[in-house]
Amino acid sequence: MKTVGIIGGGQLGLMIAEQARELGVCTVSLDPAPDAPAFRVCDDHIVAAYDDAAALEELCRRSDVVTYEFENVPGEILIPLCEKYNIPQGYKPLYDSQDRLREKTNARDHGLRTPGFAAVDDEASLRAAVKELGLPAVLKTRMLGYDGHGQLVLKTEADIERALPLLAVPCILEEFVRFDSEASVVMVADEEQVVSFPVGRNIHRDGILDLCIVPAEADPLVLERMKCASERFMRDCGYRGILAIEYFIKGDEFYFNEMAPRPHNSGHYTIEGSTTNQFRELVRYLVGERLQEPQLVAPTVMKNILGQDLEAAEKVAAENREGVYVHLYGKTESRPKRKMGHITFVGMTAGEYAENWAAKFV
Ligand code: AMP
């Protein structure tokens, strides 16, 4: 029996481990939190910091193949491990995505359209970038940003003063895209093929994914171009394993926003809404099984459950309705805005969700 090592024990690690188990694959996960969600399902675990080189090496030793669900593993630790152990996705996709400036430059260099952007390090470069890109614009920290953290929308010149405290760390200024919708493409690639999952429309609230609606309500031709461009990008960059790319759609154009070389929140619906799912195909890739082409089972809506929605989600779970799948990650501490679970409604349209379900949640 093969063992997959997972750097990170959050909900993504948990769902990788669940699918691995179904495929008869063992898992071992490393996470700094002793109560990490994935530990409940993994066959083995290691409690250690992500920069604990000896612990990461131990994880590699206990595994036949290693993947990551945590994006900020430091390169100086991962690179030597990649040389010694089987970490087939390598450090490159992490490196390319860990810095928003490098990420957008890489996307543009490989043929994907991005919003206009400029590096910002101080007040002078911020003012120059505002002059070049115009307002409104979005200022983001280059590193360690997620779910809208470390971002500020600048609407008028007066906002520049307000933005100065963010410049304690390197930043990027981006043109503000007045998009019609957001969507993401999740792909898994091996040496021979790239498979991609049906594209969903992503609706964010306060910078955090709230709903994913599949199929995405957007021009099918634009979605097909987006899927093809994403698959070409993944091949051109030489990435293997899993990659998710988030886009803004505006008219018949789509703009690269960001990417993640790990399972993606917008792909959670695939567990029940698709014939195969993002976690399972990642495991198949890792253990060298042939990838399967996913098909949408039925129109599907995925609702993220944040701390404030946990009680409502528990009620929905107790109802045990057909086509309604409640995933609670078992995090011991619930906080508003913390991702505590998700619910997948298979065989439901966005309209039906809005009419019958939306009001149940905060
Ligand atoms: P991010 O962390 O970059 O994914 O940003 C979180 C959310 O903020 C995105 O999903 C968008 O809803 C919004 N956002 C980020 N960048 C831009 C942009 N350049 N133009 C318009 N909206 C943006």
Boltz pocket constraint, residues with backbone or C-beta under 6 A from the ligand:
constraints:
  - pocket:
      binder: B
      contacts: [[A, 115], [A, 138], [A, 145], [A, 146], [A, 147], [A, 148], [A, 149], [A, 174], [A, 175], [A, 176], [A, 177], [A, 178], [A, 179], [A, 182], [A, 204], [A, 207], [A, 208], [A, 246], [A, 257], [A, 258]]
      max_distance: 6.0
